[in-house]
Amino acid sequence: MSVISKFIFFTLCFSFLSWPTHASAAELEIEDTQSILRQLRGASGNGDFSTAFKCEQPLSFFVTTGRCQVHCEFGLCEQRCDWPQIVEAQFQAEDCSADKVSIYSSLGHSFEVTAADYQASSNSIALTIAKSISLFYDNIEKVSVSVANFPELRKVIEDGKMKNVMLTTIYLSLYPDRTKPESIGMVVSLDLQRSGLDQLMCIGSEDSCMKNQDYFIKRKGLISGQ
């Protein structure tokens, strides 16, 4: 068992008050009527699942430890979040196999990436993130894929060097009640020229990633507002 695995074992015992999971993947509906995730631009050449994940090699992110709920009334929705603090955390893949890998963080996050989900979203972790919405929101019943932008050039500092990244931003609509049309937006920014967990650059609400505030997860070194 790796150092992060040991840390997670004890962290999970105490941290679920900060990161509760209220909805299982089986209860969540994922809607992608236009097959956007199967046609993500810039995803060619990033490798298939068998070579995508580097097991037990941590990546650093800034993580907001709060959670959000979506409240809708009279056709309008608002996001109510508790943003207690931003901390640095390490995420890494473990238990790597031919058909799935587990992702853990030093804060107690855990989710699974399957080969089927990876391939179904243009060899990316986009579908897995959509299915893992309960890591960030308490009361979402449906996630709908709205649109994916053309890749945009951004900068990230890694290993003391400035590097270019091509960010594809995927817009998701989150529905607290799957039977009603009211929703709120969320964005996932990935560098699809990379593979596996290394693709992840930011997860946030609307423009939070570029405004450098109120995001859920942001890659350490990613430069905002370009």
JOFEN-V910992 format. One record per run of one state. SS is the DSSP state (~ for helix, > for strand, _ for the rest). FROM is the first residue (numbers start at 1). TO is the last residue. Records with the same first field share a line. If there is no record, write none. Layout:
BEGIN
SS = FROM-TO + FROM-TO
END
This chain:
BEGIN
_ = 1-2 + 16-24 + 28-28 + 32-36 + 40-48 + 53-54 + 56-58 + 65-67 + 74-75 + 82-85 + 95-99 + 106-109 + 121-125 + 132-132 + 136-136 + 138-141 + 149-151 + 159-160 + 176-183 + 192-195 + 205-207 + 212-214 + 220-221 + 223-226
~ = 3-15 + 25-27 + 37-39 + 49-52 + 115-120 + 126-131 + 133-135 + 196-199 + 208-211
> = 29-31 + 55-55 + 59-64 + 68-73 + 76-81 + 86-94 + 100-105 + 110-114 + 137-137 + 142-148 + 152-158 + 161-175 + 184-191 + 200-204 + 215-219 + 222-222
END
